[in-house]
């Protein structure tokens, strides 16, 4: 019986699907100008698939790992319902439909801050599946506050790396 259970668990882990973040506008690994300061600085639409069992909400962090003065947030979203997808160009409001909260970007403002490098830069977008419906943070939380709260409730993570070149 134990052997059968162990084989069953190994089988389920081996074929478990991984959380996936889909950002159609960034599908080729490049950030088009319309999503940067060279364009309209619109936030990109995104959706996700393969949520792990027990997922109650999601969080998305879009940040610049190469920024010389430390981590800089481009977009901080949390308390995203599992049934929601976000359209392009969401408002720079504290709370979005469905109870989604936006944190402060690297400029200290709410919402999306389109990349704006002098030449080119790399960016990382992390989507976290969480085991709580809310991280318990108010709107306007910082990247560091959200990252700390995520660590306590993280089930799985999906990472997308993109670049922008002028």
N, C-alpha and C positions, 0 to 999 in steps of 0.2 A: 504493500500500500504506500509506504513512504517513498519507495523508488518511483512508483507511478506518479505521485504528487510532485516529486523533484523534476521528473522528466516533463511533466505538464507545465511547471513553472518556467523551466528553461525554454521550452517551446514558445510559451507566450511572450517571454522577454525577447527571444530571438526575432519574433515576427511582429512585435509591437511597433506601431507606426510613430514616427517622430513628428512633433509639432512643426508646422510649416507656416512661415510668414510669406504672403504674396503681395508684392508691390508692383503692379503691372507697368507703371511708368518707369521703373528702375530695372526692368527685366534683363537688360543687357549689361547690368553692373555700373551704368553711368547715370548720373543725376542730370536730367535735361534742364536747360537754362530756365525754363518757366517755373521751376521749383527752387530757384536760387535768387540772390539779389540782382543777378543779371537779367532776370525776368520779373514775373509777378510775385515770386516767393510764395506760391501756393503750396499748401500741404498736400502730399500725395494721398491718393486713395489706397486703402489696403484691406486685405482680408486674411483669414487664416484657416487652416485645415488640420485635421488629425489632433484634436484636443485630447490630452490624456484623461483617463478616468479621474473623476474627482475635481475637475477644473470648475471653478465657480466664477472666476473673473480673469482678466488679462491686464498686463501693463506693457507699454511700449516706450522704449528709450532710444532716441536718435541722437547720437553724440559724435563728437570729433575727437578721436583718440590721439591725434597727432598735434593738437593745439599746444603751442609751446608753453603756455602758462597753466597747464593742467587740463583736466576734463572740462569740456564745454558742451552744454546741452543745446541741441537744436530743437528738440521736441520731447516733452515729458507728458505721457498720458497714463492714467491708471483708473482702476475700477471700471474697466471696459467689460460690458456684459458678453457672455460667450456667444450670444445669438447676433451680435452686432458686427457690421462692417462699417468702415468710415469712408465717406466720399471725399473726393478732391476738394480742397479749399475750405476746410472747416473754419468756423469762426474762432477768433482769438478770445474766447470767453472762458471764464473760470470753470463752468460746468456746461457740458454738451448734452444733447438729448440722450436719454437712457442712463443718465447719472454719471457719464464719463467725466472725469476730472482732468484738468490740464494743470501741469506744474509750470514753474518759471523756466524760461530758456536762459541761454548764456548772457542775454542782454538784460535779464531781470524782469522780463515781461512774460505774460501768459501766452501760451500757444506756440505755434510753429515759427521758427526763425530759419529762413532759407539759408543754406550755405553761402559763404561769401569770401572764398579765398582769393589771394592776389593772383595765384597761378593755378595750382591744382591741389587737391587734398583728398584724403580718404575719410570715409565716415562709416560708422557701425550702427546698425539698427537691431536692437534686441527686443524680442517679444517673449514675455514670460507668462506661462500658464500658472495660475495661483489657486491655492486651496481655500481661499476666502472670497466672499462677494465684495468686500471692501478692505483696503489696506488701513482704513481708519485715519487717513490723513486728510486735512482740509485742502480745498483747491489752492493752487499756488505753491505747493511743496517744491523743494529743490530736487535736483537730480540725486544728490547724496542722500536726502531723506527718503526718497522713493526707493533707491537702491538698497538702503538698509532695511526698509520694511519688506521688500521683495524677498530678501534672503531668508526670512522667517517662514515664508509661505510658498516658496517656489516648488513647483512640480516638475517643470520642464522649460527649456529655453530654445528659441530658434534665433539664429544670427544671420543677418544679411549685411554684406560689406559692399559698399559702393564708392565711386569716385566722382569728382567733378573737376573738369579741366576747362579753363577759359580758352 
